[in-house]
Amino acid sequence: MRWVVRWVVIVSAALSVSPALAAPIHLECNGQTNVYEKGMFSPTEETVSVTLDFALGSVTVGSRAGKWTVPMVNRPNEDMVTLAHREDGVTMGSINRIDGVASFGFAMAGGFSIFKGVCQRAPEYDF
């Protein structure tokens, strides 16, 4: 009987652990931002910071244009992290959790830009 109780406790603990309860994941994304100005795209190299918080269901994206927190629209166990559509700031985005390829769209008063790059864990958060 005692071993049955022990197994029930072990199985309960295993089932209660979920990716959604994990600490936020901090990423550094290196790539290129194409800014649309005066009828043309002008590419610039940029590093974008991203924080994935599965417990809150949110993604925080920081670029030289600003910092925004938006909801994610997928489950924590899916291969793609997809951002909810917004009208300003980060208007769209996705990160492939397998290869780190990321794409974000930004809309500001003066126009819009598109970032495409690759994300990896931010060095200051490596363990």
Secondary structure, DSSP 4 states (H G I P E B T S, - for coil): -HHHHHHHHHHHHHHH--GGGSPPEEEEEEEEEEEEETTEEEEEEEEEEEEEETTTTEEEEEETTEEEEEEB-S-TTSSEEEBPP-SSEEEEEEEETTT-EEEEEEEETTEEEEEEEEEEE-GGG--
